[in-house]
Amino acid sequence: MGKKSIAASPLLKSPGDAAANSIPMAFSPTLRAVLKDMKELLTRELLKILLQKRLIDENQGRFDLHNQVTTEQCGGKRET
């Protein structure tokens, strides 16, 4: 079987999904612009936080692996 695209996943909405990205026309143009800017800022910050979490998790995994190798090399005894 071929690889599936993440965008093809039924659980994820497309970034172009009108219902998810629409700002009601009842708001003034200025308020709609502010809401759009806020949404973009929040999305950017959320992505930044998720990336930082992922990097921390990956680095923690490397640290744990390093500690495991060091402990095994010391015969199970580690200096503290």
N, C-alpha and C positions, 0 to 999 in steps of 0.2 A: 504494500500500500504506500501511497505517496504521503508526503508531509502535509499536515493540515496547517493552514494559516491561523494565527491567533485571532485575526479579524473575523474569520469564518466561524468562530466559536459561538454557539447559540446563547451562551451566558453573558457575553460582552456586547454592549451596545456600540454601534459605530460612532466615531466622533462627529459624524455629520448627521446624526439622528436629530431630526427637527424637534421632536418632543422634549428631548433632554437639553437641547441647546437654546430653546426659544425663551425669550424674555417677553412677558405680556405687553401688548401694544398699549395697554391702559396706562402704563407709566410714561412719563415725559421722555423725550429723546435724551435729555441730559442724564436723567436717572437711569435709563437703559444703558447708556454708555458707561456710567459708573458701575452698574451691576455687572456688565460684561468684563470690565477691567478687574473687578473684585474676583469674579469667577476665574479668570485667567491667572491672577495672582495666587489664589488658593490652590488651583490645580498645579501650578509650578512649585509651590511650597510643599504640597503633598508628595509630589514626585521626588523632590529633593530629600524629604524625610525618609521616604521608602528606600531610596538609593543609599542613604547613609546607614540605615538599618541593615540593608543587605551587605554593605561593605564591613560593618561591624561584625555581623554574623560570620562572614567569610574569614575575617581576621581572627576571630575567636576560635574558629575551627582549626586554623593553622597553629594558633598558640596551644590549643589542647593537644594537637598531634605532636608538637615539639616537646611539650611536657611529658607526654606518654613515652616518647623515644628516650628522652633524658632519664626518666625513671627506670626504664628497662635497662639502659646502659649502666646504671648505678646498682643494679641488682635489686631493685625495688626500694632502695633507701635513697632518700633525697635530703640534701642539706637545706635547712630553712633559715 
